[in-house]
Amino acid sequence: MEESSKSIIKHIPDFLDYCKVEKDLSNNTRKNYQRYLNKFVVWLKKNDKENIKPHQLSSDDIWKYRLFLSRNINPKTGKSLKKTTQNYYLIALRALLSYFSTRDVVSLPVLKVSLPELKKEEKQPVNYLNLEQVKKLISLPNTKIESGLRDQVVLGILISSGLKVRQLI
C-alpha cells in the first residue's frame, strides 16, 4: 500500500470508471454514486480540504461530514436529510474508500464510516400485491399476440421469483 499523490477529488472519475468496468455496476448506481460524492466534494471545498489526499482523510473528517449531512436542509422541502438518505451518501463514500483499498492506496478503513441506525418508522414498509391484484396484473397482456404472451410469461417470472426487472433482463 502506498500514499497517493492525487487528491480524493481527482480519484473520483477513476472510481466511477472502476465501478463501470470492474464492478459492472448499473448506470443508475454510478450516477447515484457521482451525485452522492458530489455532496462530499462540496463539503471538502467548503472546509478547504479540496486537496486532501486519501491517506489524510481522518475519522474526525468523517464525523464532520456526517454532521454536515444531518444539518443539510433541502431547499425544496425545507427539511433536513432523513437518515436513510444520509446512509446513501455514506455508502457511496464507503465504496470510494473500498476502491482505494483495491488499488492499494492508503486511506481510512471502510469500517471507520459507520452508518446511522435507522428507526423502525424510517424503514419503508413493503407493500405486497394480494391474490386478486396478481390475477389482474397477469391478465393485462393481450395473449392473442406474440408480444402479449411474452409479457405474460415475463410477469409470471417476476411475480413468482421476486426478481427486479433489471435482474431478469
Secondary structure, DSSP 8 states (H G I E B T S, - for coil): -B--SS-HHHHHHHHHHHHHHTS---HHHHHHHHHHHHHHHHHHHHTT-TT--GGG--HHHHHHHHHHHHH-B-TTT--B--HHHHHHHHHHHHHHHHHHHHTTB----GGGS------GGGS-------HHHHHHHHH-S-TTSHHHHHHHHHHHHHHHH---HHHH-
